[in-house]
Amino acid sequence: MTAKPASGTLYGVQYLRAFAALAVVFFHAAERTGHAFAIGAAGVDVFFVISGFIMWVIVERRPVSPGRFLLDRIRRIVPVYWLATGVMVAGALAGLFPNLVLTTGHVAASLFFVPIRSPSSGEIWPVLVQGWTLNYEMFFYLVFAACLALPLRLRLWSMAGIFGLLVALGLVVESDAPLFLTYTRPIILEFVAGMLIARLWLDGRVPGRPLAFTLVGFGLAGFAAIGLLRLPFDEWTCGPLACALVYGTIALEKHGGIPRLALPVMLGDASYSIYLWHTFAISIVAKAGILLGLPPALAFVLSVCAGLAVGLAAYRLVERPLLRGGRDGWFIRRRARTTG
């Protein structure tokens, strides 16, 4: 029997959510203030592994129908995302985002998680650029819900087979179609990896403390090396590092080695709102820093603080009221229960 927090909260996963959200905030703040922190984008890889982990834990601990699962996901994801997208559209119509080109088709596709090319840049981005990750999340949820109709023993391997086949097609077939390019990227395998980690964790097959610390150290050191040395990276690089970080962390959690720390728990709770809303504040502060002639380092720090502040405010004033009385959410806002 292993120790666990009295509350049952997976504090380590909360800290990883906070870590991933901060990495993305740093990435965008650096980008807008003339610094280089490209590795911060790998926070998305950590998010995807966590998402696969948590979805598997949720449905195994509390069986749910495919329809109920999708309704829960929609309730969790859609209202806040639509609101943030609406703010972008309103801002563009008001002339606040002069580089944002709006079309009815692009706005509709953005709202309904359909990957198409942005008329502003030609990239496969929605109106709210960071919403590109939600296209993957919703696709994962859709396939996951379909696999819930299968016996439990077949679900993981069915998901692995479907996503593996899609990635294989992407490697051998050439196409410029946005849907094909999006859903054949190897990044989708990170969801499957998270599910596999969950399966191992639920079965008690986790490494001991020394190896768990080694895995966490390997993940952090790998990300740090990429950032400091400015090495090229993609999902083939960051996916394994994210898996090592998550697997090591939940192993430490299983051994009762992670205490509760208020600040990272709060940031973990608010990670979805931080992710969606931080760029609004960063853009304003970064532009103000240029107009006021602030040193780039100060502009960066202020941008990070503003992004976090707006994200936390959005969580308390928008997301939490919308979800009050709701069920489990994206990246485990609600506590996930452990077994000893």
Secondary structure, DSSP 4 states (H G I P E B T S, - for coil): -----TT---HHHHHHHHHHHHHHHHHHHHHHTT---GGGGGHHHHHHHHHHHHHHHHHHHS---HHHHHHHHHHHHHHHHHHHHHHHHHHHHTTS-TT----HHHHHHHHTT-----TTTSSS--SSGGGHHHHHHHHHHHHHHHHTTS-HHHHHHHHHHHHHHHHHHHHH-----HHHHHHTSGGGHHHHHHHHHHHHHHTT----HHHHHHHHHHHHHHHHHHHHHT----HHHHHHHHHHHHHHHHHHHHTT-----HHHHHHHHTHHHHHHHHHHHHHHHHHHHHHHT--HHHHHHHHHHHHHHHHHHHIIIIIHHHHTT----TT-SSPPPP--
